[in-house]
Amino acid sequence: MVWLGSRTIRIQEVIPVNRKNPYSLVDVNRILIDSLTAHRLGQTATVGVDIAKSECVACVVWPDRSFDRPWRVKSPGEVRVLVGLTKEGLLETGRK
């Protein structure tokens, strides 16, 4: 809200979104690490994970602060898939 004398003006904050439903979750089993890292070879990626009882949500963030759709990871059944994908991505980009 912005105060201008005796009246109040409401300003709505708009967050620009480049694609339709960017925050919808993708199952971790559907992730193809080759296509995810193909145009980002040599770049460092950070993977953030939100952990809950029955489901985790992971998201890859790139150095330019762009990110891909978050991944749905069923806990504990698909945690190994998530770890395998991150290891595979590190090996593919030439990092140890």
C-alpha positions as CSV (number, residue, x, y, z in Angstrom):
1,M,0.0,0.0,0.0
2,V,1.1,3.5,-0.7
3,W,-0.1,6.5,1.3
4,L,-0.8,9.6,-0.7
5,G,-2.2,12.2,1.7
6,S,-5.6,11.1,2.8
7,R,-6.1,8.3,0.2
8,T,-4.6,4.8,-0.1
9,I,-3.5,3.3,-3.4
10,R,-3.0,-0.4,-3.6
11,I,-0.3,-1.6,-5.9
12,Q,-0.4,-5.2,-7.0
13,E,3.0,-7.0,-7.3
14,V,3.2,-9.1,-10.4
15,I,5.8,-11.8,-10.8
16,P,6.6,-12.4,-14.4
17,V,6.3,-16.0,-15.5
18,N,7.8,-17.3,-18.8
19,R,5.9,-20.6,-19.1
20,K,2.5,-22.0,-18.3
21,N,2.3,-23.5,-14.7
22,P,6.0,-23.2,-14.0
23,Y,5.5,-24.3,-10.4
24,S,3.6,-27.5,-11.2
25,L,5.6,-30.5,-10.0
26,V,7.2,-33.1,-12.3
27,D,7.6,-36.7,-11.1
28,V,11.3,-37.4,-10.5
29,N,11.0,-40.6,-12.6
30,R,10.2,-38.5,-15.7
31,I,13.3,-36.4,-15.5
32,L,15.8,-36.8,-18.3
33,I,19.1,-35.5,-17.0
34,D,20.7,-35.4,-20.5
35,S,18.1,-32.9,-21.8
36,L,18.2,-30.9,-18.6
37,T,22.0,-30.4,-18.7
38,A,22.6,-30.4,-22.4
39,H,22.8,-26.6,-22.9
40,R,24.4,-26.0,-19.4
41,L,27.6,-28.1,-19.6
42,G,30.3,-26.8,-17.3
43,Q,27.8,-24.7,-15.2
44,T,27.4,-25.3,-11.5
45,A,23.9,-26.2,-10.4
46,T,22.4,-26.1,-6.9
47,V,19.6,-28.5,-5.9
48,G,17.3,-27.4,-3.2
49,V,15.1,-30.0,-1.4
50,D,12.0,-29.4,0.7
51,I,11.5,-32.5,2.8
52,A,8.2,-33.7,4.2
53,K,6.9,-37.0,5.6
54,S,5.5,-38.5,2.4
55,E,6.9,-36.3,-0.3
56,C,9.9,-34.2,-1.1
57,V,10.2,-31.4,-3.6
58,A,13.5,-30.7,-5.4
59,C,14.4,-27.8,-7.6
60,V,17.6,-27.2,-9.7
61,V,18.8,-23.6,-9.7
62,W,21.4,-22.4,-12.2
63,P,24.1,-19.7,-11.7
64,D,21.9,-17.1,-13.6
65,R,19.2,-17.7,-11.0
66,S,17.0,-19.5,-13.5
67,F,15.3,-22.7,-12.5
68,D,13.5,-25.7,-14.0
69,R,10.2,-27.1,-12.8
70,P,10.4,-28.6,-9.4
71,W,10.5,-32.4,-9.0
72,R,8.1,-34.5,-6.9
73,V,10.0,-37.2,-5.0
74,K,8.0,-39.7,-3.0
75,S,9.6,-40.4,0.3
76,P,11.3,-42.7,1.0
77,G,10.7,-44.7,-2.2
78,E,12.2,-42.3,-4.8
79,V,14.9,-40.7,-2.8
80,R,17.5,-43.0,-4.4
81,V,16.3,-41.9,-7.8
82,L,16.9,-38.2,-6.8
83,V,20.4,-39.0,-5.5
84,G,21.1,-41.0,-8.7
85,L,20.0,-38.1,-10.9
86,T,22.2,-35.6,-9.1
87,K,25.2,-37.9,-9.2
88,E,24.6,-38.5,-12.9
89,G,24.3,-34.7,-13.6
90,L,27.6,-34.1,-11.7
91,L,29.4,-36.7,-13.8
92,E,27.9,-35.4,-17.0
93,T,29.0,-31.9,-16.5
94,G,32.6,-33.0,-15.7
95,R,32.5,-32.3,-12.0
96,K,33.5,-34.6,-9.2
